[in-house]
Amino acid sequence: MSAPYSSLTADDYLVAAQALMPRGPAWPRDASTTLAKYMSAISGVAWLAHQSLAELFTTELDPGAANTMLADWEAAFGITARGTKDDRRTNLKAVISDPGGFSRGHYVALAASVGVELDPDADVLVTSPFVWEIHTSHLTPTATRTALETIITLHNRATCVVTFFYNR
């Protein structure tokens, strides 16, 4: 999708600016005159501003495609910039789309994102309000355990306590 009028050129702006000028010998339209060169420069700046706005509306307002405003998007969501721009966009989209909360489905989905399969009824338990237990296999590799604990801690609410057990 493109922004309205994003296909305009600097010449289109010059023609529009010249159309707004009064008629007469003091207002020449000939490209070799000083006035025409001045109007061309002003029109070029207006065209660049227009192109920047078109880019803002077509790209920069989408966090998954942002370039110039990527750091602003990260700051708005409290994300520390790490990795390439593609990695940063992927991380940003993940944070924005994360519904948060504390539910069995939420913890199961987070575990699945690091390759751990949890049974929502047997492996994700509520022991008291805001206190959860995550149970998984004792054969879970150390790196996977670390990834599981990291992602759940990262996406967990501050009012919720999660304890991990590797006892299945």
C-alpha positions as CSV (number, residue, x, y, z in Angstrom):
1,M,0.0,0.0,0.0
2,S,1.3,3.4,-0.8
3,A,0.5,6.7,0.8
4,P,-1.8,9.1,-1.1
5,Y,0.1,11.2,-3.5
6,S,3.4,9.4,-2.8
7,S,4.1,9.2,-6.6
8,L,4.4,13.0,-6.9
9,T,7.8,14.3,-8.1
10,A,9.8,17.4,-7.4
11,D,8.7,18.7,-10.8
12,D,5.0,18.3,-9.8
13,Y,5.7,20.5,-6.8
14,L,7.4,23.1,-9.0
15,V,4.5,23.2,-11.4
16,A,2.1,23.6,-8.4
17,A,4.2,26.3,-6.8
18,Q,4.4,28.2,-10.1
19,A,0.7,27.9,-10.6
20,L,0.2,29.8,-7.3
21,M,2.4,32.7,-8.4
22,P,0.7,35.8,-10.0
23,R,0.9,36.4,-13.7
24,G,3.1,39.0,-15.3
25,P,6.6,39.9,-16.4
26,A,7.8,40.1,-12.8
27,W,7.0,36.4,-12.3
28,P,8.7,34.5,-15.1
29,R,8.2,30.7,-15.5
30,D,11.3,30.2,-17.7
31,A,13.5,27.6,-16.0
32,S,16.7,29.6,-16.6
33,T,15.6,32.6,-14.4
34,T,16.7,33.1,-10.8
35,L,13.1,33.0,-9.6
36,A,12.5,29.6,-11.3
37,K,15.7,28.2,-9.8
38,Y,14.7,29.4,-6.4
39,M,11.2,28.0,-6.8
40,S,12.7,24.7,-7.9
41,A,14.9,24.5,-4.8
42,I,12.0,25.3,-2.5
43,S,9.8,22.7,-4.4
44,G,12.6,20.1,-4.0
45,V,12.6,20.6,-0.2
46,A,8.8,20.4,-0.1
47,W,9.0,17.2,-2.2
48,L,11.6,15.7,0.2
49,A,9.3,16.5,3.2
50,H,6.4,14.9,1.4
51,Q,8.4,11.7,0.7
52,S,9.4,11.6,4.4
53,L,5.8,11.7,5.4
54,A,4.9,9.1,2.8
55,E,7.6,6.8,4.2
56,L,6.3,7.5,7.7
57,F,2.8,6.4,6.8
58,T,3.7,3.4,4.7
59,T,6.7,2.0,6.7
60,E,7.6,3.7,9.9
61,L,4.2,3.3,11.6
62,D,4.5,-0.4,11.3
63,P,6.9,-1.7,14.0
64,G,7.6,-4.8,12.0
65,A,8.9,-2.7,9.1
66,A,10.3,0.4,10.8
67,N,13.8,1.6,10.0
68,T,14.2,5.2,11.1
69,M,11.8,4.9,14.0
70,L,12.9,1.4,15.2
71,A,14.7,2.8,18.2
72,D,11.6,4.9,19.1
73,W,9.4,1.8,18.9
74,E,11.8,-0.1,21.1
75,A,11.9,2.7,23.7
76,A,8.1,2.9,23.7
77,F,7.9,-0.8,24.7
78,G,11.0,-0.8,27.0
79,I,13.1,-3.0,24.8
80,T,16.9,-2.9,24.7
81,A,18.2,-2.9,21.1
82,R,20.2,-6.1,20.4
83,G,21.2,-7.7,17.2
84,T,20.5,-6.8,13.6
85,K,17.6,-4.7,12.5
86,D,15.7,-7.8,11.5
87,D,16.3,-9.4,14.9
88,R,15.2,-6.2,16.6
89,R,12.0,-6.0,14.5
90,T,11.3,-9.7,15.3
91,N,11.8,-9.0,19.0
92,L,9.6,-5.9,18.9
93,K,6.8,-7.8,17.1
94,A,7.0,-10.6,19.7
95,V,6.7,-8.1,22.6
96,I,3.8,-6.2,21.0
97,S,1.9,-9.4,20.2
98,D,2.4,-11.0,23.6
99,P,-0.9,-10.9,25.4
100,G,0.8,-11.3,28.7
101,G,-1.2,-12.4,31.7
102,F,-0.9,-15.5,33.6
103,S,-2.9,-18.5,32.3
104,R,-2.1,-22.1,31.5
105,G,-2.3,-21.3,27.7
106,H,0.1,-18.4,28.1
107,Y,2.8,-20.5,29.8
108,V,2.2,-23.5,27.4
109,A,2.7,-21.1,24.4
110,L,5.9,-19.6,25.9
111,A,7.3,-23.0,26.6
112,A,6.5,-24.2,23.0
113,S,8.4,-21.2,21.6
114,V,11.6,-22.7,23.1
115,G,10.8,-26.3,22.2
116,V,9.3,-27.5,25.5
117,E,5.9,-29.3,25.3
118,L,3.7,-28.9,28.3
119,D,0.4,-30.4,29.1
120,P,-1.8,-27.5,30.3
121,D,-3.6,-29.7,32.9
122,A,-0.7,-31.7,34.3
123,D,2.4,-29.6,33.8
124,V,1.1,-26.0,34.6
125,L,-0.3,-25.8,38.1
126,V,-1.7,-23.0,40.2
127,T,-0.8,-23.7,43.8
128,S,-2.3,-20.4,45.2
129,P,-3.4,-17.1,43.7
130,F,-0.5,-15.7,41.6
131,V,1.8,-18.7,42.3
132,W,2.4,-21.2,39.5
133,E,4.4,-24.3,39.1
134,I,5.9,-25.5,35.7
135,H,6.7,-29.2,35.6
136,T,8.7,-30.8,32.9
137,S,11.0,-33.7,32.3
138,H,14.2,-34.3,34.3
139,L,15.8,-35.1,30.9
140,T,15.3,-31.5,29.7
141,P,18.8,-30.3,28.6
142,T,20.4,-27.4,30.6
143,A,20.3,-25.0,27.7
144,T,16.6,-25.7,27.2
145,R,15.9,-25.3,30.9
146,T,17.7,-21.9,30.8
147,A,15.7,-20.8,27.7
148,L,12.4,-21.9,29.3
149,E,13.1,-20.1,32.6
150,T,14.3,-17.0,30.8
151,I,11.4,-16.6,28.4
152,I,8.8,-17.2,31.1
153,T,10.5,-14.8,33.5
154,L,10.8,-12.2,30.7
155,H,7.1,-12.4,29.9
156,N,5.8,-13.0,33.4
157,R,3.9,-10.4,35.3
158,A,5.5,-8.8,38.4
159,T,2.7,-10.0,40.6
160,C,3.1,-13.6,39.7
161,V,5.6,-16.2,41.0
162,V,6.6,-19.1,38.8
163,T,8.6,-22.1,40.1
164,F,10.2,-24.7,37.8
165,F,10.3,-28.4,38.6
166,Y,12.2,-30.9,36.4
167,N,10.7,-34.0,38.0
168,R,8.7,-35.9,35.3
